[in-house]
Amino acid sequence: MRHHVILVILFAMSLVASTDTLAQDPRADSGPFGTLRIGVASYAGDRDANLGESVFKPQFGDAGLAIGIEAGVILSRAFSLSLGYQYGSYPLLNSNPDVASADNSGYPILNESSSDSRGTIPLLLRWMIMPGGAASPYLNVGGNVTLGSYTTFVGDKSSEVAFGPSFGLGLDLAVSRHNSIFLDVTYHLTMDDFKVDAADGESLPTIDDAPSNSSFDALSFWGIGLRHSLNPACGPPEIGAVSTPGSINMGEPAPLSVTVNEEACEPVDVSWDLGGGAMATGLGASHMFSTPGQHSVTVTVSNSQGTASATRTIDVIDPCPIDAEIIAINLNPSDPIIDESISFTADIRGTVPVTYAWDFGDGTTGTGARAAHTYREPGEYIVSLTCANCGGSDSRSITIVVREFRCNDLAELNSVFFDRNSASLDASATALLEENAHVLNECADKLVRVDAYSDRGERSPQALSSRRANAVEQFYINANISASRLSARGLGRDPLAGKGVDGLRNRRVDSIIVDTFE
């Protein structure tokens, strides 16, 4: 009964030790692992000279060395699956002279060179009863394949393969996030009964008429081992330091960071609740608050084992109480012409400093509260201004008309000249009148008096001058100038005619800008 007492004491010790839990779960919940083990190997079966006794009684009086390795995968903190190899030396397999020399035993007599070693390949499912404790009892259950060979007294050699169930119990002591040591007792039953020891229990002789009723043999391991998990043991997340600014200007990125204990199981999800529906993720984040005041920031860390949260308050300050706003865009002069420097300014309100960005609409730009620009071509231009300050930006545009000339500065228009006794417009006259028509179309509020003259010696000077006046007037009308803006007069012979002035000068029509018609 001594070995049973040892098992009970071992199991009781594991229950007491398992109540001392670590700050985090002491065992990995996934990943591969490997073990090394060493101990004693015990055989109980038909050749152990314990006829009639249970095969579960270990025979330590002549035990041998046992070593083994395992490789497996952790299914959860409580369960793992492993495939191993165990070498054991079992002297009782062929060293019992009483059994070996028995007559009519029904199984071979082994010679001295017969092997007493066996190799066992166990496939075991381990159940950690208290995986959250620093120490946890466990149970093993599975199956095995046992390999061995023996030589009979007459020299016959045989290699055998046995199969059977495996079971055991032990105590696992976590010593680091990757490693644990364990105490282990595991039995490997082998069937059929003849395979491991070349002995059939049903044919064994009896001692004192004690029946032998075992139909299998048992190879057991008693020892200690080291288990190494590639993945470290982990647990629920714990929040370390939460870094947030105590105060920050509105619109500036607020840096946020949090630390989590290294023992937390991966992956760890980190989320930030920034208020107003805004969220961020990661150990480090940033956020720009758009409204001033007290803002609560909550960080939450979670993994498969649990969740933790922490809240901090950030005071958001508005450094720019008045946003940039454009009230009006001004230009001087207000009726610009080409090749003239134009000064642009704007009426602005907002917290300083304010930046100015001008776009003059002809592919050129400028900066500053006051900008100057000169246009080289007449036309309509869209002038845009964007002003910005710490609170934001504002844009506004105006359309300006740049003319070739300023209408109020007009002093005179082109005069045209005619051939003698002619009221027809030649090419030169037509070109001059087209220039006049362009000016009059630009200056739509101007009135024009058309005065026509004839030279001395021309026939019917009054009628000729009237025809010349009418010809010019009709040209203007054809050029989309309203007749209401025109007054045509034939003035007959030029008063300067006959005073030594060239005759061509006298055969003309003048277009004169007037305020009213007389």
C-alpha positions in Angstrom: 0.0 0.0 0.0 3.0 2.3 0.3 2.9 3.5 -3.3 -0.8 4.3 -3.0 -0.1 6.4 0.1 2.6 8.3 -2.0 0.0 9.0 -4.7 -2.5 10.3 -2.2 0.0 12.6 -0.5 1.1 13.9 -3.9 -2.4 14.7 -5.0 -3.1 16.4 -1.6 0.0 18.5 -2.0 -1.2 19.6 -5.4 -4.5 20.7 -4.1 -2.9 22.8 -1.4 -0.4 24.4 -3.8 -3.0 25.1 -6.4 -4.8 27.5 -4.2 -1.9 30.0 -4.5 -2.8 31.7 -7.8 -0.5 34.1 -9.6 -1.3 37.6 -10.6 -2.0 36.3 -14.0 -2.8 32.9 -15.4 0.5 31.0 -15.0 0.0 28.8 -18.1 -0.2 29.5 -21.8 -3.6 29.0 -23.5 -2.3 28.0 -26.9 0.8 27.1 -28.9 3.3 24.2 -29.0 5.2 22.8 -26.1 7.8 20.2 -25.3 8.8 18.2 -22.2 11.8 16.3 -20.9 11.3 13.7 -18.2 13.4 11.3 -16.1 12.6 8.8 -13.4 12.2 5.1 -12.7 10.5 2.5 -14.8 8.6 -0.3 -13.2 7.2 -3.5 -14.8 4.3 -5.5 -13.3 3.2 -8.6 -15.1 3.7 -12.3 -15.6 7.5 -12.4 -15.0 7.7 -10.3 -11.9 7.4 -13.3 -9.4 4.3 -11.7 -7.8 1.9 -14.3 -9.0 -1.7 -13.5 -8.1 -1.0 -9.8 -7.3 -2.3 -6.9 -9.2 -0.3 -5.6 -12.2 -0.9 -2.1 -10.8 1.5 -2.8 -7.9 4.8 -1.3 -9.0 7.9 -3.4 -8.4 10.6 -0.9 -7.2 12.8 -3.5 -5.8 14.5 -3.9 -9.1 13.4 -0.8 -11.0 15.3 0.7 -14.0 15.9 4.0 -15.5 13.2 5.8 -17.5 13.7 8.9 -19.7 11.3 10.5 -22.1 10.4 13.4 -24.4 7.1 14.9 -25.6 6.0 17.3 -28.1 2.5 18.7 -28.2 0.1 21.5 -28.6 -1.8 23.4 -25.9 -5.5 23.4 -26.7 -6.6 25.6 -23.8 -5.3 26.4 -20.3 -6.9 23.2 -19.1 -6.2 20.8 -21.9 -3.2 19.8 -24.0 -2.4 17.0 -26.4 1.0 15.4 -26.8 2.9 12.6 -28.6 6.0 11.3 -26.9 8.6 8.6 -26.6 9.7 7.0 -23.4 12.6 4.6 -22.9 12.5 2.3 -19.9 14.7 -0.4 -18.5 12.7 -3.2 -16.9 15.1 -5.8 -15.3 12.2 -8.0 -14.1 11.3 -8.7 -17.7 13.9 -11.5 -18.0 15.7 -11.7 -14.6 13.3 -13.9 -12.7 14.9 -17.4 -12.5 12.0 -18.9 -10.7 9.6 -18.1 -13.5 12.1 -18.5 -16.3 12.8 -22.1 -15.3 9.3 -23.2 -14.7 8.3 -26.3 -16.4 5.2 -26.5 -18.5 4.6 -22.8 -18.1 3.3 -22.3 -21.6 5.6 -19.5 -22.6 9.2 -19.3 -23.7 12.1 -19.4 -21.3 14.3 -16.3 -22.0 18.1 -16.4 -22.0 20.5 -13.9 -20.4 20.9 -11.8 -23.6 17.2 -11.1 -23.9 16.5 -7.3 -23.8 15.0 -5.8 -20.7 14.4 -2.4 -22.4 11.2 -1.2 -24.0 10.2 1.9 -26.0 6.8 3.4 -25.4 5.1 5.9 -27.7 2.2 7.5 -25.8 -0.5 9.8 -27.1 -1.8 11.6 -24.1 -4.6 14.1 -23.4 -3.7 16.1 -20.3 -6.4 17.8 -18.1 -5.1 20.5 -15.8 -7.6 20.4 -13.0 -6.8 23.9 -11.6 -5.1 25.7 -14.5 -5.3 29.1 -12.8 -3.1 28.0 -9.9 0.6 28.2 -9.5 0.4 24.5 -8.9 -2.2 22.3 -10.5 -2.9 18.6 -10.3 -3.6 17.0 -13.7 -4.8 13.7 -15.2 -3.4 12.0 -18.2 -5.5 9.7 -20.5 -4.7 8.2 -23.9 -3.1 5.3 -25.5 0.3 3.8 -26.3 2.3 1.7 -28.6 5.1 -0.2 -26.9 8.0 -1.7 -28.8 10.4 -4.4 -27.6 12.3 -7.6 -28.4 13.5 -10.7 -26.6 15.6 -13.8 -27.1 14.5 -17.3 -26.0 16.7 -19.8 -24.3 17.2 -21.7 -27.6 18.2 -18.4 -29.4 15.0 -17.5 -31.1 14.7 -13.7 -31.5 11.4 -11.9 -31.7 10.3 -8.2 -32.0 6.9 -7.3 -30.7 4.5 -4.4 -30.8 1.9 -4.0 -28.1 -1.0 -1.6 -27.8 -3.0 -0.4 -24.9 -4.5 2.5 -22.9 -2.4 4.9 -20.8 -3.4 6.9 -17.8 -1.8 8.8 -14.9 -1.8 11.8 -12.7 0.7 14.4 -11.5 1.4 17.8 -10.2 2.5 20.7 -12.5 4.3 23.7 -10.8 4.6 26.9 -12.9 8.0 28.5 -12.4 8.0 31.1 -15.2 5.8 32.3 -18.0 7.3 29.6 -20.3 8.3 26.8 -18.0 6.9 24.4 -15.4 8.2 21.4 -13.6 6.0 18.4 -12.9 5.9 15.2 -10.9 4.3 12.4 -12.8 3.0 8.8 -12.4 1.8 7.3 -15.7 0.8 3.7 -16.4 1.0 2.1 -19.9 -1.1 -1.1 -20.2 0.0 -3.4 -22.9 -2.1 -6.0 -24.8 -2.2 -8.7 -25.6 -0.6 -10.1 -22.5 2.2 -12.0 -24.4 3.6 -9.0 -26.4 5.8 -7.2 -23.8 7.1 -10.1 -21.6 6.6 -13.2 -23.8 4.4 -14.6 -21.0 0.7 -15.4 -21.0 -0.9 -14.8 -17.7 -3.5 -17.5 -18.2 -0.8 -20.2 -18.5 1.3 -19.0 -15.4 1.8 -21.6 -12.7 0.2 -20.7 -9.5 1.7 -20.2 -6.1 -0.3 -21.5 -3.2 -3.1 -22.0 -5.6 -3.4 -18.2 -6.1 -4.9 -17.7 -9.6 -3.3 -15.5 -12.2 -6.1 -13.7 -14.0 -4.3 -10.7 -15.7 -4.7 -10.4 -19.4 -2.3 -7.5 -19.8 1.0 -6.2 -18.4 1.8 -2.7 -17.0 4.8 -0.5 -17.6 4.8 2.6 -15.3 6.8 5.8 -15.1 7.5 7.5 -11.8 9.5 10.7 -12.1 10.0 14.4 -12.6 10.0 16.6 -15.8 10.4 20.0 -17.3 7.8 21.5 -19.6 8.5 24.4 -21.9 5.8 26.3 -23.8 6.8 28.4 -26.8 4.0 30.8 -26.1 4.3 32.6 -22.7 1.7 32.3 -20.0 -0.7 35.3 -20.0 -3.7 36.7 -18.4 -6.2 39.6 -18.5 -4.9 43.0 -19.4 -4.0 45.6 -16.7 -3.7 49.3 -17.5 -0.4 50.8 -16.5 0.2 54.4 -17.3 -2.4 56.5 -19.3 -0.8 59.6 -20.8 -3.0 62.5 -21.9 -2.4 66.2 -21.9 -4.0 68.1 -19.0 -5.0 70.9 -21.4 -4.6 71.6 -25.1 -5.6 74.1 -27.6 -8.7 73.3 -29.7 -7.7 72.1 -33.1 -4.3 70.8 -32.0 -3.7 67.0 -31.9 -3.9 65.7 -28.4 -1.4 62.7 -28.0 -2.9 59.7 -26.2 -1.0 56.6 -25.0 -1.5 53.7 -22.6 0.7 50.9 -21.4 -0.5 47.3 -20.8 1.1 44.7 -18.6 3.4 42.3 -20.5 1.6 39.3 -19.1 -1.6 40.1 -20.9 -2.7 37.5 -23.5 -2.3 38.6 -27.1 -4.0 40.0 -28.9 -5.0 43.0 -26.8 -7.6 45.3 -28.2 -7.2 48.9 -27.3 -10.0 51.4 -28.0 -10.4 55.1 -27.0 -13.8 56.7 -26.5 -13.2 60.4 -27.2 -16.7 61.6 -26.8 -19.2 62.7 -29.3 -19.0 59.4 -31.1 -15.3 59.8 -31.9 -13.2 56.6 -31.5 -9.6 55.7 -31.9 -7.6 52.4 -31.5 -4.1 51.4 -30.6 -1.7 51.9 -27.7 -0.9 55.3 -29.1 -3.5 57.6 -30.7 -4.2 61.3 -31.2 -7.3 63.4 -31.6 -8.2 67.0 -32.3 -11.1 68.4 -30.3 -13.3 70.8 -32.1 -15.1 72.4 -29.2 -13.7 74.0 -26.0 -14.4 72.7 -22.5 -13.8 69.6 -20.4 -13.6 66.4 -22.4 -13.6 62.9 -20.9 -11.4 60.3 -22.6 -11.9 56.6 -21.8 -9.4 53.9 -22.8 -10.5 50.3 -22.7 -8.1 47.3 -23.1 -9.5 43.8 -23.5 -8.4 40.3 -24.5 -9.8 36.8 -24.2 -9.3 36.9 -20.4 -10.8 40.2 -19.4 -11.3 43.9 -19.8 -10.0 47.0 -18.0 -10.8 50.7 -18.4 -9.5 54.1 -17.3 -10.8 57.7 -17.8 -8.9 60.9 -18.0 -10.2 64.5 -18.4 -8.7 67.0 -20.9 -9.3 70.7 -20.8 -9.7 72.0 -24.3 -9.0 75.7 -24.8 -10.1 77.9 -27.7 -7.0 79.8 -28.6 -8.8 81.6 -31.4 -12.1 83.0 -30.2 -12.8 84.9 -33.5 -12.4 83.0 -36.8 -11.1 84.8 -39.8 -13.9 86.4 -41.8 -13.7 88.6 -45.0 -16.2 91.5 -44.9 -15.3 93.1 -48.2 -12.7 93.3 -50.9 -11.7 96.7 -52.1 -9.7 97.9 -55.2 -8.4 101.3 -56.1 -9.1 102.7 -58.7 -12.5 101.1 -58.8 -12.6 101.4 -62.7 -9.2 99.9 -63.6 -7.7 100.0 -67.0 -4.8 98.0 -68.5 -1.2 98.8 -67.7 -2.3 100.6 -64.5 -1.3 99.5 -61.0 -4.4 98.4 -59.0 -4.3 98.3 -55.2 -6.3 95.5 -53.5 -7.2 95.5 -49.8 -9.8 93.8 -47.7 -11.9 94.5 -44.7 -11.2 91.6 -42.3 -12.1 90.6 -38.8 -10.7 87.8 -36.7 -8.0 86.9 -34.2 -4.6 87.9 -35.4 -2.3 86.9 -37.0 -4.2 86.6 -40.3 -2.7 85.4 -43.6 -3.8 86.7 -47.0 -3.7 84.7 -50.3 -4.7 86.6 -53.4 -5.6 85.1 -56.8 -5.9 87.8 -59.5 -7.6 85.6 -62.0 -5.0 85.9 -64.7 -2.7 83.2 -63.4 -0.8 85.4 -61.0 -1.1 85.5 -57.2 -0.1 87.7 -54.3 0.1 87.8 -50.5 -0.3 90.4 -47.8 -3.0 92.6 -46.4 -2.4 95.0 -49.3 -1.5 93.7 -52.8 -0.8 95.5 -56.1 -1.3 94.1 -59.5 -1.3 95.3 -63.1 -3.4 93.7 -65.9 -2.0 93.7 -69.4 -5.2 92.7 -71.2 -8.7 94.1 -70.9 -11.5 91.8 -69.8 -13.4 90.4 -66.8 -11.3 88.9 -64.0 -12.4 87.0 -60.9 -10.2 88.2 -58.0 -10.2 85.7 -55.0 -9.0 86.2 -51.5 -8.5 83.5 -48.8 -7.8 84.7 -45.3 -6.8 82.3 -42.5 -6.0 82.4 -38.8 -5.9 80.0 -35.9 -9.6 79.5 -36.0 -9.9 78.6 -39.7 -10.2 80.3 -43.1 -12.6 82.3 -45.2 -12.7 82.9 -48.9 -14.4 85.5 -51.1 -14.3 86.5 -54.7 -15.3 89.6 -56.8 -15.5 90.2 -60.5 -13.8 93.2 -61.9 -13.8 94.7 -65.5 -10.5 95.9 -66.8 -10.8 98.3 -69.8 -8.4 99.5 -72.3 -9.3 103.1 -71.3 -11.3 105.0 -68.8 -14.5 106.4 -70.4 -14.5 109.6 -68.3 -11.1 110.4 -69.7 -12.2 110.3 -73.3 -11.4 113.6 -75.1 -12.0 112.7 -78.7 -12.6 110.0 -81.2 -11.1 109.3 -84.6 -12.1 111.6 -87.5 -12.5 110.0 -91.0 -11.8 111.5 -94.4 -13.4 111.2 -97.8 -12.4 111.5 -101.5 -13.5 114.6 -103.3 -17.2 114.7 -104.1 -17.6 111.2 -102.3 -19.6 110.1 -99.3 -18.4 106.5 -99.4 -16.3 105.0 -96.6 -13.0 103.6 -97.8 -10.9 101.0 -96.0 -9.0 103.6 -94.0 -12.2 105.3 -92.8 -13.8 102.0 -91.9 -10.8 101.0 -89.7 -10.9 104.3 -87.8 -14.7 104.0 -87.3 -14.3 100.4 -86.0 -12.0 101.8 -83.3 -14.6 104.4 -82.5 -17.4 101.9 -82.3 -15.4 99.7 -80.0 -14.9 102.6 -77.6 -18.6 103.6 -77.8 -19.6 100.0 -77.0 -17.3 100.0 -74.0 -18.6 103.3 -72.8 -22.3 102.7 -73.2 -23.4 105.9 -71.5 -21.6 108.2 -73.9 -23.4 110.4 -76.5 -21.8 111.2 -79.9 -22.4 114.1 -82.2 -21.4 113.4 -85.8 -20.3 116.6 -87.6 -19.6 116.3 -91.4 -17.8 118.8 -93.7 -17.1 119.4 -97.4 -14.2 121.2 -99.1 -14.3 124.2 -101.4 -14.9 123.3 -105.0 -17.0 120.2 -104.1 -20.4 120.1 -105.7 -23.5 120.7 -103.4 -21.4 121.1 -100.3 -24.3 121.1 -97.9 -26.0 118.0 -99.3 -22.6 116.2 -99.6 -21.7 116.9 -95.9 -25.2 115.5 -94.9 -24.6 112.3 -96.8 -21.2 111.9 -95.2 -22.7 112.4 -91.7 -25.4 109.9 -92.5 -22.9 107.3 -93.7 -20.9 107.5 -90.4 -24.1 107.4 -88.3 -25.3 104.3 -90.2 -21.9 102.7 -89.6 -22.3 103.2 -85.9 -25.8 101.9 -85.9 -24.6 98.8 -87.7 -22.0 98.4 -85.0 -24.8 98.0 -82.3 -24.7 101.6 -81.1 -28.1 102.9 -80.4 -29.4 105.6 -82.6 -30.6 107.4 -79.5 -26.9 108.0 -78.6 -26.2 109.6 -82.0 -26.8 113.0 -83.6 -25.6 113.5 -87.2 -25.2 116.9 -88.8 -24.1 118.0 -92.2 -22.4 121.4 -91.8 -21.5 122.2 -95.4 -18.2 123.7 -96.3 -15.5 123.6 -93.6 -15.1 127.1 -92.2 -11.3 126.7 -92.6 -11.6 125.9 -96.4 -9.8 128.4 -98.6 -7.5 129.4 -95.7 -4.6 127.4 -96.9 -5.6 124.2 -95.1 -5.1 121.0 -97.1 -8.3 120.0 -98.9 -8.3 116.5 -97.4 -8.6 118.0 -94.0 -11.7 119.7 -95.0 -13.5 116.6 -96.4 -14.0 114.9 -93.0 -16.5 113.7 -90.4 -15.8 114.3 -86.7 -17.2 112.1 -83.9 -17.4 114.2 -80.8 -18.3 113.0 -77.2 -21.0 115.3 -75.8 -23.0 115.5 -72.6 -26.2 116.4 -74.3 -27.5 117.2 -77.8 -28.3 120.8 -78.5 
